[in-house]
Amino acid sequence: FANRDIDDVIIPPEIKFISSYVFESCLKLKSVNFSSDSNLQNIGYYSFLKSSLETIIIPSSLITISNGAFKDCQNLKSVIFDQNSKLKYISDDSFFGCQKLENIEMSKNLELEMIGNNSFNGCYSLIKISIPKSLKYIREKAFYDCKNLISIEIEDDSELIEIGSFAFGLTKIEQLNIPSKLEKLDDQSLSEMHQLKS
């Protein structure tokens, strides 16, 4: 486990996996830097839980953000994905309770397939997000209680096939584009979307 007084971390290129809980409750940790030739593939369970990160730039090599990796990072404002990102999975609770998170930059080239249960639940400052074409699954309560979220952009030719129950509940979204490939949209998928008009 890391020293709880660290304020900056540089992850060397040979690291492929960040272990679970390794930076948990590092209350002074504000930045994590990855080298341009990073080989990181997995950020482990609750790796940065309750740390003080403000911005995270996800390296292109990363494939999986594991459960709760950045949960309750109360100072996190921005998450930026490399334009050539290989990321496929944003797992359950990854950014749960990141109340100041206002910027998520996903390129259209992203290979992302799944946004897990409660991934962005309680991200109060999030206003808009663009979903990459590759995304197939938005799981249960993925954006639940993002109470200032007014816009989610889903392309007509999106690969999206499932929107889970309460995925956008308690948001301010007024319009939601349903792509042609969508297979699962049950009675509760759009539940508690009180501002939805079309």
Number of C-alpha atoms within 10 A of each C-alpha: 11 12 11 15 11 14 16 12 14 10 15 15 13 11 13 16 14 18 16 19 19 18 24 22 21 21 20 14 22 18 18 16 16 19 13 11 12 18 19 23 19 19 23 20 23 25 25 28 26 25 25 22 24 18 18 19 15 20 24 21 19 22 20 20 26 21 25 27 30 31 26 25 25 22 18 25 20 17 17 15 19 18 15 14 19 19 23 18 22 24 22 26 26 30 31 26 24 25 21 19 24 19 17 17 15 18 17 15 14 21 18 23 19 21 26 24 25 26 30 28 27 25 26 21 17 25 20 17 17 15 20 21 20 18 21 19 22 26 22 24 27 30 29 26 24 26 20 17 23 17 17 17 13 19 17 13 11 19 19 26 17 20 25 21 23 23 28 29 25 22 25 19 23 15 14 15 12 16 15 13 14 15 11 14 14 13 10 15 21 19 15 17 20 14 14 15 9 9
